[in-house]
Amino acid sequence: MTVFSFIFLWDYFYLFIFNYLNINSSILNSIQFCQGRSSPRPSETEGKPLTSQTAALRSPCNFMACSFCSAPTGEAVPTSRQHEASVKPAERFWTSVRDQPVKLRLSESGPGSEMPLTVHQMFQETVDQYGDNPALCWKAAGQWQSMTFKEYMQQCRMAAKSFLQLGLERFHGVCILGFNSPEWFIADIGCILAGGLAVGIYTTNSPEACHYVADNCQANVLVVENHKQLLKILKVKDQLPHLKAIVQYKDELEQKMDNVYTWADFMKLGQDVPDRRLDAVIKSQSANECCTLIYTSGTTGNPKGVMLSHDNITWISNAAGSTINLRMAEESVVSYLPLSHVAAQVNDMWTCMRFAGTTSFAQPDALKGSLGETLREVRPTSFLGVPRVWEKMQETMKSIGAKSSFMRKRIADWAKAIGLQASYNAMNGIDTVPWGFMVANNLVFRKVRAALGLDRCRSCFTGAAPITKDTLEYFMSLYIPLFELYGMSESTGPHTVSWEQGHRIMSCGKVVNGGKTKLDKPDNDGNGEICFYGRHVFMGYLNMPDKTEDALDSDGWLHSGDLGKHDCDGFLFITGRIKELIITAGGENVAPVPIEDSVKEEVSIISNAMLVGDKRKFLSMFLTLKCVVDDSGDPTDELTPLAIEFCQQHGVTTTKVSDIIGNKEPAIYKAIQEGVDRVNTKATSNAQKIQKWKILPQDFSISGGELGPTMKLKRPVVAKMYQEEIEQFYS
Ligand SMILES: Nc1ncnc2c1ncn2[C@@H]1O[C@H](COP(=O)(O)OP(=O)(O)OP(=O)(O)O)[C@@H](O)[C@H]1O
């Protein structure tokens, strides 16, 4: 499931929030009504909700019904790991060759000097200490199932043997194309144990885009979720010379085909592969060798294969988790963000492995509303959303709130003002809370969190793209501070992190323990290019030595292409993106995001904005209107309730995007122009002003190709799609 599709699921929750903000007796009724509609909750016994971990423990895997257990289970699991660093000699910090080790950026002491581990070593350590704890939970036929760390390791070893049996070659790819599930993890880790390169493919990729990735990593095996994904691969399989087999991990095969296996059949393939053969492969692995490729989503050009070593993964899992104070064997997350993106992989798979946390999978039909139930049943201890997820939540909550009575709005506003102040106090380390906080907390904030399934959640994170102050403050007003994370695929995910005791609004926090940040070529205000150093810095781009050398300097620093500065307390603030800087014909450098965000904040009917003007005489802007999206995440012509409300406030009764554009609806166009004018008055120079704008007929979306999987704007794609319109701006 894509981030985009997830957004729709929230609508269901907002009904709760509406009720909470109304603060009347319908609150409890509405909760019960909604819970009554959900499937039976295994986590609720003896009238008391259980944590996902206890739920999992009380609903052990039903081995007969469990798809995992149709494979043999007699696998022996070694009980102790080899506590020895395994690092191959290497001269350089970087490579673009799949089987070449690299030099590690080891510190002499303190954080950064920890013993390098392979993925297997980290996994085995958790199995040794927490083997009976629940590792993975998933719902099948309305019932939660779970797998302990010991069983998880067994399954990964079985998958690894099956990969070996299928002829997986060392440092060749196993591509995984599908929605988050235990099989996704097992295929990924099984591939790594078997000496391959684990590669996630975005589920929204076209057959051609899947081919690009599978070909680039010389995939031997493709693991697909279902028939729909299988069809994509069948279209391109003949152009994949290294491909030996395809495995479909959900459903039966619609038709028998050579070298295409169901998950159950795949898991049986390796039953005769001796343990010693797999153990020899595991033992031969070194922490400074590649085990995973993350393909960038292409917001700045063609996807690149980011090579991650075992050490990149095992080190960052430990460093990030310890920086934000994760507790051993107590954490629980819900897996729903695309696993082919580094953020979800580190959050859902690697950090949970390191800290013996439990990953519960959202269901494949999450799109139709099940994610809400999942969150309320699991009640995760942390939750990661990309900014667009939080923005959509905010929009929906606001539009529901707008419909409430005057009195109720007043009460909600009262509580939110208190929440905002209390959140600011907490952020600034001020111990006191505003007057009335206890009442607002008990009546509103706690219940909002419970309705969202976030009542156990110690940290709500946002990351992977910029978020606006407006959204951050909105959640602060509900006493749900969002902690920002910042990083790249090239830094194995997080480079800076925020947490309860260490956050500032609009800052993406402080560097993870053991990492270093340098601001290159700072200007007079202290803004420089953010450069990263540490053991999380990637090995290189596969087969792209030139691009690798552009990204890594001779001392091993990763140049992020982002601009930023530190405050006096060491918090990092991102102030721009060099990689998307617009340089006008007059030579003025313009960072587009702040201008785009200002327009969105000024004119609430605007969904997306994109500034254009590179090498042009002046700036122009494309705008899209907030519209409803259909079940597949495609934007429709229907305006959202918030957009309709905006129209009504301006005396316009339409509900369609096409009406507004078709009629050049004067009142709406005037309101947008006034908003743009307000933004222009704040511009630091004439060259920074928006001179022309145009509303596009369709909102941007992942399926349309204008947005990447984390909802970042793919500027080159939009520029290409609307080339003619750009020319019209300047003709
Ligand atoms: N908290 C944040 N605030 C602002 N920007 C962020 C944040 N986190 C990540 N980013 C942006 O995302 C970039 C990293 O993106 P990522 O590595 O996920 O690439 P991608 O989206 O997969 O693909 P591409 O490299 O093609 O953009 C960072 O360089 C930065 O510009």
The ligand as a Gaussian input file, in Angstrom:
#p B3LYP/6-31G(d) Opt

LIG

0 1
 N       12.535000      15.954000       7.911000
 C       12.788000      16.393000       6.687000
 N       12.538000      17.671000       6.363000
 C       12.784000      18.142000       5.128000
 N       13.266000      17.395000       4.120000
 C       13.538000      16.113000       4.376000
 C       13.303000      15.540000       5.663000
 N       13.681000      14.253000       5.609000
 C       14.109000      14.026000       4.348000
 N       14.012000      15.135000       3.604000
 C       14.367000      15.310000       2.184000
 O       14.386000      14.046000       1.552000
 C       15.677000      13.819000       0.967000
 C       16.017000      12.374000       1.025000
 O       15.087000      11.672000       0.287000
 P       15.225000      10.123000       0.011000
 O       16.571000       9.636000       0.318000
 O       14.092000       9.491000       0.676000
 O       15.130000      10.123000      -1.538000
 P       14.014000       9.635000      -2.428000
 O       12.784000      10.437000      -2.140000
 O       13.879000       8.163000      -2.336000
 O       14.546000       9.918000      -3.877000
 P       15.371000      11.040000      -4.548000
 O       16.790000      10.910000      -4.080000
 O       15.202000      10.739000      -5.969000
 O       14.768000      12.336000      -4.086000
 C       16.603000      14.669000       1.784000
 O       17.784000      14.978000       1.071000
 C       15.756000      15.905000       2.053000
 O       15.778000      16.785000       0.954000

